[in-house]
């Protein structure tokens, strides 16, 4: 009787271990691929000047955010925990970082798109991430240059 109890416990432990490994390999994180491109609204040309800066998706409901680096062609891919690992499905406000010159940073470039995109409370960029591959194109307004 003792031998069968050990075998039963050992078998159960083996099943649990195999199921755990299967989950690690295939159950998924609940995040889905998100990629996109930033273009100017007036020309639909890529916003190349933002290369190296970031796009951020923020969800108040999910209490999470994801980010990705803007490439030379205006494209990006998002990650939540690590680079390009995807985003949980839901509604997001989209913001971005961009260069801006200040007295202590005189060698940084000037803003290229509307400042509203820098703050979730003013950005009009929205995205609905679905439980599938997601591709977005965001059309950005150029910053209004002041005449001297």
Secondary structure as UniProt FT lines:
FT   HELIX           2..22
FT   HELIX           23..27
FT   STRAND          31..32
FT   STRAND          34..40
FT   TURN            41..43
FT   HELIX           48..50
FT   TURN            51..52
FT   STRAND          54..59
FT   TURN            60..63
FT   STRAND          64..69
FT   TURN            72..73
FT   STRAND          75..77
FT   TURN            83..84
FT   STRAND          87..88
FT   STRAND          90..96
FT   TURN            103..104
FT   TURN            106..107
FT   HELIX           115..118
FT   TURN            120..122
FT   STRAND          126..129
FT   STRAND          134..140
//
